[in-house]
Amino acid sequence: SLEMMKVATFVLAAAALLEYNVNAFAPQRTGSLSSKISGSTRLSVVDDKTEVREYFNTEGFNRWNKIYSESDEVNDVQLDIRKGHDQTIQKIINWISDDGDIAGKSVCDCGCGVGSLAIPLAKMGAKISASDISDAMSTEAERRAKEVGINDATFYTSDLESVTGKYNTVTCVDVAIHYPTEKMSEMVGHLCSLADDRLIISFAPDTWYYSILKKIGEFFPGPSKTTRAYLHKEDIVREAVAKAGFEIAREEMTGTNFYFSRLLEAKRVK
């Protein structure tokens, strides 16, 4: 019947969407050990970090370096993700441009990738300290910065928990997808502790719609059999921000065919 065809079409489309979305954001897991670990007992946070670090220093770097560039060596899905990520970055830049006061202010970009946000902010006069868990990523970000004449920005290798200092603004964009759900509040709290004035963070929201897509996608595993990509409840993030003494000032949602990201700007309550 027509209704059955509609349901079948939705299931297949959702499965394809999820497989591309999750595989696009997260490192693929292989091997017998990973396949035996499931649910809340998967792997420790340390193992999460090790896996992400190794992935983005090897095959992940090659893949995402092309996505976060103007390379033509991308497929339609990767191009869609590039567009979605670019939209999120542009929304942040628009916020900061509207404020008109970033010049001379310190910005800590956690999980900077190849410098998609750090470099534009440096061009606007911000004092940049940018880090990534992947040495390949932070090195590429520094190379790109110098290529456009930025020599006073700092790029280094570090996981989120090891970043220290105090900054006017802390940013963490499209990084939480790799961060365990049960540790999200703690991570948000740590990021807030680094910020004197403002935190800008994005994450893949755990809504009923995306949760359904995720469950449907589990019936259509890719070649890797499983991936690690985390959706996060927005109220958990908001509660962590409020607990740290911040309030939401602006928010956006970016959704393309294969990219979805909730963006929040939180300012410290004076």
C-alpha positions, 0 to 999 in steps of 0.5 A: 500500500501507499502507507507501507511504501512511505514507511519503508522509504522513511526507514531507508532514508533514516538509515542512510542519514544516520550511517552517513552522519555518524560515520562522518563525525566519528572514528570507525571502530574495527576488530573483535574487541570493539564488537564485544563491547556495547552500551554503557560498558563500551570503553573508558573515557581514556580509551575514547580519547585514545581512539579519537586521537589515533583516528584524527592523526591518521585516516581521519585527518586525511578525510577531514582535512579535505572536508574542511578545505576547498578540495574537490576530492569530496563526495556529496555527503562530505560536501553537505557536511562541509556546508553545514559546518561552514554555516555554524562557523559563520553564525559564530563569526556573525555574532562576534562581528555584531558585538564588534569588540573581539580585537585584543580579546583572548580566545581559547578554541578547544578542539580547533581542528584545522583552524576553521574558527580560530583563523578567522577570529585571529584575522579579526584581531583576537589573541588565539590559543587553539588546541586539538587532541590530534597533533596532525590537526593542530599542526595543519591549523598552524600551517594554514594560519601562517599561510595567511600571515597569522604568526602570533596565534598559538596552536598546540596539542591537548585534550579538553581536560588538559587545557588550562588558563583564563580567556575572555572567550572559550569556543568548542565547536563540533567536538562534543560528538566524540565526548561520552554522554555521561561526561558532558556536564563535567566537560561543559563545566571545565570549559566554563571554568576557562572563560572569564566572559563567554562560552560558545559551544556546539553539539549534536542534540539528542532529540526524539527525531535524531534518537529514532534515526539512530535506533533505526540506523543500528539495524543497518550497520556499516562495514565498521559494525559500530561507531562512536558518536554521541548525541547530547540532551540540550537541557543537560548542557543548559543545566551545566552552563547555569551551574557554572554561573552562565546564562544563554545569550544567543542560540542557533540550530544548523541542519542540513541533509547530513549535518546537525548542530545546536549552537549556544552562546553562554555569558558569565553572569556578573 
